Structures are given as structure tokens and as C-alpha cells.
Amino acid sequence: MTLRLDQFIANCTELSRKEAKRAIGTGAVNVDGAVCKTANRKIPDDARVTLDGELLTLRGERYLMMNKPEGVVSATSDSEHPTALDLLPAELARDLHMAGRLDLDTTGLLLLTTDGLWSHRVTSPRTDCPKTYRVSLEEPLTEAAEQTLTTGVLLRNEDRKTRPATIRRVNDRVIELTISEGRYHQVKRMLAAVGNHVVALHRLRVGEIVLDPELAPGEYRALTRQEVASVGPG
């Protein structure tokens, strides 16, 4: 998978994707010596891209969001399964790591960066960076189970309750669950603790960063400056 032209320009400059598309439409962008007005053109690693005659190269620190598909691991390498980095072109993937992980079968918002301090702020329990998941359940959520989840639940083999969660019901078997911790398999264990079972899990939000609805599974884009800045100091 390679970057779209508008994504490439947004990653190399201070332009948003919308501004990059506008520049492409005006004929200001050349790819390998020819004007290109196709924003979704895929750009290989060795392409020469210029904007107003200036050669573009990918910037230092990189911040991406990905819509992680099922069956992809949140790791830099794995001998059995494709990794999130395998979905990126080599030039973009270089030195990236995951700011928080998702299980093999969990889909949705995955943050990747080269900035270790920023990723620490995303994952640190001292930072107010709640995570919201869409949870599909095997059985309808009972009122008693909801009450337990929203006041704190004791997980198996632990002696400390979880922090209170926030729940929005989508329908009888689908909820949006927001938690402010990152314990091992926490969402699945929370629902198991109240006698239910998670059928599917999809992360929608991390702090103020919301999964872009335009991203299909496996697609990604650079975070905006506002999204990066929304993760405050821990």
C-alpha cells in the first residue's frame, strides 16, 4: 500500500489534506516531472514530487491514524500475522511505533508515531486520554450490568476495581463504552465480569482524536496539527 498524493503532500508540508487537494487541482504539483491533478494517485516510495517547484520529502516526526483491520497485529514485526507497519510504505513506516495497541481481532483507531514522548502521553495513566469503543455483545446488556460497569467492576485475578466507565447504548447488543485505563484486554474482561461476552470490538476515539470515517479498513492518514496538539502534557 502506498500513500495517496494528497496524503503525501499533507505529510510533507503544513497543508491539510483539503489544502493539498486544492494545490493539486491548480496544477502546482508535479510527479516525476509531469503535472498531476489526481489527488488519489498512489505515490511509490521512489517518486519525485514537487509543489510549486520545491521537492517534497517526508518530515521528521510522523503522526498517523489507521483504521486497523481484523487479523493485523499492533506490533513492529510478527512471524505469524501481518503487522500495522506492513500496511504502510517502507519510507513512511520507518521508525514508527504504536501509541497504544489493539488486539488481533479488534479493529478501529490505531495511532502510530515516531515521537516517543507523545506516545507516552497517549498511553500514560496520568494523562486524561479516555478511549471509546463500539462493543458488540453476545447478550443484551442488563441494567444491573450497566450499573456495575459505570461504577467500577472487579476483574478476575485483580484486587482493584476498574475506574467508572461511560456507556451509550446503540441497541440491545451494541454499546459505546468509554474507559480511562488501559489494563490487559480490559474491555473484554469487563464484560466477562458482568456475565456477557464481546463478539466484536472497534475503537472509535482516543482522547480528542476520532477515527476518520473516510478511512476504510487498512487505510491511514496523517494526524492534523490540532489532533497532535490535543494530547496534552502528562
Steps between C-alpha positions, in 0.01 A plus 500: 500500500633846409404853594244696303639818350296726729612297805862519388484880466326536839772286659777706341361848562284705735205463262185314599373233264231739377764766428719239333211400271450866412868538408484184289196634318680821405778307326765599757608140556734298279561128533812372328519811284135514388210704635260281696147611590387166643485523879451128555791393279715250690858621548775234516795541735739607222272763339626859462226738609526880481265774619549836328837368385617399849595136551299341782635248750327341796551697821677397819246410768201320356153455648245274330161350564406166347173313481649169611340197335432172675788253478771768514723523807605821674870420487807596301559138395326166532577157361138386466285802412529821294580805712365853482836611363465252212207711377723806460762581236851436630599869500201595712525201734863564591544549878124499566357332807146461637369745757288237670404164357195313377447123519525288187121483465431860608452758225498877477710795608870424533749782553855474367785744551875549512460728803564300817403780736168553321416129505579490872246778555241299306550188709598638842237441773578852627374654175129559452476310173183285509434238236158430347410163349198370312431166666281230346368263767383141500207582730305821565661715769294489818432804714687334787805439280497859378483627858802286594704615199428865566599481866803271465533124455741257664684305230604139542833454680514869599441666836415850379183603318515672164432870479137585420416463132256699288246313289282608208255239378479466121258207514437197724827331405722794398641763736760773486723456803747767614777407743793698640737211570695255287506172687570176313197406284303736721177539301460127441576423864258768623212351303597147605494617862133598464405173329511603136734432206651740245426388145675791324701799619572817304686804639342832401690762697818566697476823699383765252621300199208336317538231235453662160180349351652529152770245583418148384656209693876509442504864390676777687569872497723750672361660815422869476697748710191544717470125558866470598473800734184362663710250694616733775803460725477221756 
